[in-house]
Amino acid sequence: MANLLRTPLYSVQREEGARFVEFAGWELPVHFGSILEEARIIRQRCGMFDVSHMGRLFVIGEEAAEHLDRLVTQSVATLELGQIRYGFLCSERGGILDDLTVARLDEGEFLLVVNAARRQTDEAWLRCHLPPSPNFA
């Protein structure tokens, strides 16, 4: 698995006995030994999912919320500052392109967190379906 990207938690995950696999150019943990034991621990205590490998897209502009409301299933315009909602990025016909979270960072600034394997595809689709006025990064 040479030349793969690693998240900031890689060394901790390695110390905890993670078995790694390649996913969308990243070396990511797939499990830490017994899947049954992992499930028991998560049910009795808690678990953490490292999202640092996922795609991050920013949509900025006065009408960004209204434009995003046409493209995702959750209501973006009603998000308060600091709120995050989970939903789907949809095609023109209502088909699901990806699941994602949308966070309101400021009045006209939103962060979309998309799946790593779909980042480039989602970004290209958004560029085609957002008007040129909102800034997109």
Long-range contacts (C-beta under 8 A, 24 or more apart in sequence): 1-27, 5-53, 7-50, 7-52, 7-53, 8-52, 9-50, 9-52, 13-50, 23-53, 23-116, 23-117, 24-53, 24-115, 24-116, 24-117, 24-119, 25-116, 26-53, 26-116, 28-53, 51-113, 53-116, 54-113, 54-114, 54-115, 54-116, 54-119, 55-112, 55-113, 55-114, 55-115, 55-116, 55-118, 55-119, 55-120, 55-122, 55-123, 56-111, 56-112, 56-113, 56-114, 57-111, 57-112, 57-113, 57-114, 57-119, 57-122, 57-123, 57-126, 57-136, 57-137, 58-105, 58-109, 58-110, 58-111, 58-112, 58-135, 58-136, 58-137, 59-109, 59-110, 59-112, 59-126, 59-130, 59-134, 59-135, 59-136, 60-108, 60-109, 60-110, 60-134, 60-135, 60-136, 60-137, 61-108, 61-133, 61-134, 61-135, 62-108, 62-133, 63-108, 63-131, 63-133, 63-134, 64-108, 64-109, 64-110, 64-134, 65-104, 65-108, 65-110, 67-130, 67-131, 67-134, 68-102, 68-110, 68-112, 70-129, 71-126, 71-129, 71-130, 72-100, 72-102, 74-102, 76-102, 76-104, 76-110, 79-103, 79-104, 79-110, 80-104, 81-105, 81-106, 81-107, 89-114, 89-122, 89-125, 89-126, 97-121, 97-122, 97-125, 98-122
